[in-house]
Structure formats: C-alpha cells, structure tokens
Amino acid sequence: MMLSRPGRALRLTAVAAAASLALAACASGDDAPAEGEDLGDLTVQFSWIKNAEFAGEFMADSKGYYTDAGFGDVTFNAGPGATENLVASGKADFGISNAVTLGQVVANEDAPLKIVGTTFQKNPFTILSLKDGANIETIEDLKGKKIGVQDGGNGLLFAALLATNGLTEDDVEIVPVQYDPQPLVNGEVDGFLAYLTNESITVTSQGIEVTNLPFADNGLPFVAESIIATDETIAERPEVVKAFLEAEIKGWTDACAELEESAKLAVEEYGADQDLDLDKEIETNTVQCEELVNTDETAENGIFTISDELLAQNMATFEAAGIDVAQEDVFDLSLLEELLAEKPELKG
C-alpha cells in the first residue's frame, strides 16, 4: 500500500473563511471544557488513506475518547488532499500535516494555521534503494543516481535534502513517479522517495533487502504527522483544541500499547475498504510507535510535545529548504502546555 505525501500548496481562501469551522463550541477562555460540555461535531483531515498511520485516531474514536472530551459525531476524511486548504476554509476542524509543508504554505500564502502538537517526533521520509542495487547509504551515494520523486510537496522535501547537504538537482536525475515503489523494484530508478513506515516495509515484505537514507538522520529532522488548526480556533476556541489534544494523546498512548489491536482497527473497521494487509499494518504501527512517536524526549515531556531543541532543528530545516518563516508563524504549543500542566497524568 502506498503512503501519503503532502499535497501541492494551493492558494488558500481568505482568512475569513476559517470562521466557518464546523465546531460549534463557545469561546470559554483557556479553561478545559466542563465534563459533558457539547463541543459540536468533529472533522479530522488525514494526510492519507485510513490505514495504521492513524492508529491513534482510530483508538481514540473506538474507545470514546472524543466523545468523553465533549465532541459529537466524528468524521475522518481520508487523503491525500490539500490538508492546509481544507482546515483553513473550515472543511475540517483539524488536519494532519508536516512541518515543512505547513511552513511552505505559511510562507507562500500567509496561511492562518499553526502546529499545536505532533504525533511523529521524527519524520519518516527516506530515500529507499535496493541493497543489491544502488544501495544508497550516504548522501554522497546520491550523486549521479536516478531518484523517483512524487509531484507536489515531495519535490520541495527532496530539494531541501539536497540543499542542506550541499548538493543541487544537477547532481541527480529526478524521475517523476507516483507512490507505488514498483519502479524501484523494476530497476527504473535507483532510489525512491518513501516512508520508513510504508514503502520500505512493502518492498521488504516481497523478500527484497532494502537500504534507507532517512531524512531525519541526514540534515532534515522536522516533525511530521503534526496536528494543525487555524489561528481562529486557537484564539477563540482553546477548549476545543485542548479537548482534541487530550483525546489524541489518550488514543495514541493506547495505540502504541496495543500495537496489534490498533492495527486491526485500521484493517477490519476504519480502512476495511482498502484491502489492507494485517501483518504490514502491524509492522507499520510498530515502527512508527517505537521509532517516531516515542522518544527519550517524550518519555520525559509526554507524547505530542516538541522540545526546544527539536523546534530549533525544525527552524534549521526551514532555512535549508528556503522557507522564510519565524517559529511563531508555524508553531503554537501553548494550549498543549496548558493541557499537560492541568492534567500531568497525560504525560504517561
């Protein structure tokens, strides 16, 4: 099964459109919602199909954490799509994106959006190659190679990988591809822009040994699977943001504690129409929980948090990618910090 990639940064609608957010919550200040308070229905825009990539959201829904937090009906919209546009225009209350894609949209379009927390501390992007093929182990190995890169935001990500390592697009041959890694298996390309939690597993499951060149370990340690919300929601509906983050934290805590059960939710219920392979989804959930969601920093600070050091690394990534934004233009973790101060048990 193929992975999600950030969509092309399309021109956003006016900021006023964000006022049409479906959430019917009243602005009650910074206090958390009272038990049983009606926050209205909830729509979440995923970055890809309904697979184990969203195991935490499925657990939160199936265990009633969104309902407990005060939300009514919950709708998960599958991607890929222009997540930032959909959230800014009010067609989704929250979206899942990554720091580089959001940073680009904020810089180019002055988008009224912020990251309020992140699922993945470490992004899963990688250049995948075959061990018996090009075997791309280092940045230097990229030179002269044919690299399959998908359209849209992935082009920006690959350009940033090259730039931060002193290379240019003249040093490689970029081959337009879709999200299926078959061109790599067929030998049409030497490397393939992929997810550690998706194509890498897909190719390995075919009995083929692979080599990964992770972006996060090669100059681009930005966060991903990040929760985005509008400035209007953050400012006027803080109780909604905090309620959503609380349900998300509980859902992902359970998803990583019950790896197989949460993967089954994707295969048997939420993504039942996707013909997902259970073993692959369990492996996806295992890798993302053990390598991307839970780190030494989250053990101390709690999942969904972003440390000052990691924020600085994200800003360095923006600079390498030529994205001219300030930290406060992209990140607002104030409500997450309030939530964890009020309910420290959520830190686990």
N, C-alpha and C positions, 0 to 999 in steps of 0.2 A: 504494500500500500504506500502511496506517495505522501510526502509531507507538505505542510503548509509553508508558504513563503509570503512575505509581506507584499501587498498589492501596490500598484503604481500610485504615487502620491497625486491624486486628482485635486482639482481646485475645490476648496471647501465652500460650503454655503456660508451665508452671513452668520455672525455670532448670534444674532437674534434667533436664528433657527433652533439653537440649543435650548431655548426656553420652552420648546415643545416636548421636552423629555416626558416619557410616559409615566415616570414616577409621580405619584400623587401625594407625596409626603409634604408636610408643612415644615417650614423652617423653624426649628425649635431650639436654635442656638447650638452650642457644642455638646450638649448633653446627649448621652446614648438614648435610643428610643426606649420608652417605658415598655414593660412586658405586655405583649398583646397589642401594641400600637400598630395601626394599619399603615404601612408604608407604600401600599399600592402594588401593582404587578411589576414584575422584573423581567427585563430582556437583556441577555448577555450575548454579545457577538464574538463567536470563536474565530480563530485565525485559520482553522482547517476543518476537515470532516470530524464527525463525532467518533473519535477513537480514544485510546487510552491517554493521549496527550492531555485530555481534560478529565482524567480520572477523579481529581479532587472536586470538580464541579458536579460530577455525577454522584459522588458520595454525599456531598452537601445537600443535593436535591433529594436523593433517595432516603437519607436519614432525617429529612425535615429541618435541616439547619436554616435554610432560607425562610421557611415558614415560622420557625421559632424566633427568627430575627425580626419578623413583622411583615414579610413580603407575602403577596397573594400568589397569583399564578406565575409560574416561572417558565420562560421560553429561552431555549438555547438555539441561536441561529448559527448554522454551520458556515464555514468559509470555504475557499478563500474569498475575500472581498475587500473593499476599501474600508477597513475597520474604522479608521480615524474619521472618515466622512460620515459613516453611519452613526457613530457616537456623537459627533459634533452637531449633526442635524436632528438628533433626538430619536432616531430609528432604533437605537439601542441605548440602554442606560449605562452599561459598562462594556468595554471591549478588551480583547487580549491582543497585545502587540509586542514590539520590542523597542529598546531604547533608540537604536539607530534610525529605524523607520519613523518613529514618532518625532525624533529630533529633526529629521529632514522636513517633515510636514510642518512642524512648528516654525522652522527657519524659513521655509519657502512660502508658506501660506498664512503665517501668523495664527495658526490654529489654536483655539481656546481649550487646550487639552493638557492634562498632566498625568504622569505615572504616580499612582497613590500606593503602590506596593508591587512586589514582583514574586512570581512563583519560582522562576529559574534564576538562581544567583549567577549561574554560569551559562552563557548561551550555547546552544547545541550545534551551531553551524560548523561545518568541516569541509575540507576538500577530500573526497573519498577517491581512493585508487585501488587497483588490484595489486596484491603483493607480488604476484607473478607477472605483473605488467609494469606500469611506470613506477609503482612503489614510491609515491611521493611522501617522503618522511620529513622533509625540511622545506623551508621557503625557497632555498636555493634550487631545490629539485623542481620547482615550478617552471623555471626558465626553459623556454622552447617547447613547452607542452601544450597540448590541446585540452582546454578546460571547458566542460559543459556548464553553462550558467543560464539560469532561467531569466525570463524578462522581468521588468519591474524592479522592486526593491533589492532583489538579489544582485543586480548589476552594481548598485551602489555599495553593497556589502563587499563584493569581490574587489571593487576598485579601492575600497578602504583597506582591505587586507594587503593589496599590493603596495599602496602608498605608504602605509605605516611601516612597511619592511623595505622601503627604498626601491621598489620596482614600479614599472608602469605597464599599461596594457600592451605596449610594444614588446614586452618581454615574454608574452604568452600569446597563444592563439585562442581567442574566446569563440566557442561554438554555441549558438543558441540551442537550447534543449527545453523539454518540458520537465515534469517532475519524476517521471519514470526513469530509474537508473539503468534501463536496458542498454542505452548507447554505451555506457561504461563497460557492461558485461560483454557487449558485442565488439568492443575494441574501437568504436568510432571516436571515442575521446580517451585521453589519458587520465583525466581527473574529472570529478563531478561535484558541484556544489550541493551539499547534502546536509541532513540532520544526523547526529550521532544516534539519536533515538528512533530513526526511521530507516532511511535507505541503507545505512550501514548494516542494520540488522537484517533488512530484506535481502541484501546481497549475500551476507554471511549465511543466512538460512538456506541458500542454494548450494552450500558446501564450498563456497569460494572464499579464500582468505583475502582480507582487505587491509589497507593501511589508511589511517586517518591523520589529517593535518588540522587539528581543531583551531578555529579562530581564536578562542579564548586563551589558548596557550601560545599564540603567535601574534601578540600585539593588539588584539581586539577583545578585551574582556568586558563586554557590555552585557547588561541583564536582558532577559527575554521572558516570554510568556508573562508579560507585565500587565497589570490592571490599569486601564486608562479611564478617566472620567473628565467631564467638562469642568471648566473653571466655575461655571454657574452652579453645578451640582455641589462642588467642593465648598463654595462660599455660602450658598443658600440652603443646602440640604446635607449638612455634615452628618446628621444622624443616619441618613441613607447610606453614605459611604462607609461609615463605621459598622453599620449593621451588615452590609455586604462583605466587608473585610472579615468580620467575625465569622460569618458562615463559611467563607472561603478558607480561612485558617483551620477551622474545625474539619472541613471536608478534606483538605489536603493532608492534615495530620492523620486522618483515618485512612486515606488512600495509600499513604506510604507505610502505614502499619499493617494494612491488609492488601498487599500487592495483588494477589490473585483475585480476590473478591472484587476489588475496584476495577480491575481489567475486565472481569466478567460483565460488569455493568455496561461497559462500552460494547462488548461483543454481543451480549444477549438482549440488551434493552435499548440503550440510547443510540447505539450505532448498528442496530440489528439489520438495517437495510444496506449495510456497507460490505457485507460478506467478509468480515474481519477474521483473522486467524488468532485464536486464543493464545497460543504459545508466543506468537510475536508480540501481541499486546501486553502480555505479562512481562516479557523481556523489555519492552518499551517502558513500561511503568517502573520496572526495577532499575533500569539505567537512569531514568530521569530522577527518581527519588534518591538514589544512592549517590549520584554524581552531580546533579544540577540543583535539586531543591534543598537538600540538607547538606550543610557545610559546617565547618568549625565555627564560623560566624553566626549562623542561625542557631547552633546549639547554645550559644551564649545569648543571642538577642531575640531569637524567635524567627520562624519562617515568615516570609513576605517582607522582612526588613531589608534595608540596603545600608551597609555601613558607610561611614565617611570615606574610608579607603576605597571601597568599591565605587562610590559616587565619583571620586577623583579619577578612577580608571575609566569610567564611562565618559567623563569630560575629555580625557585624553583621546579616547576613541573618536569622539565628535571632531576633535581638531584634526585627527588623521584623515577623517572622511571629508573634511572641508565643510563641516556643518557649523555654522556660526550661531551658537545659542549659549545662553547662560544656564547654569544649573537650575536656577529657579524658574526658568522658562519651560523646563521639561519635567522636573520632579517636584512633588509636594507630598511629603511623607508625614506632615503634621498630624493628620487625623489618625493614621496608623499608630503614631507615637502616643497620641491621647488614648486610643483604644487599649494599647498594651499597658499603659500606666493605670488605667481604670480596671483592667482585667488581666493582671500579670499571669494568671493561670494559662492564658492562651499561648504563652511562650513555650509551654510544654516542659 
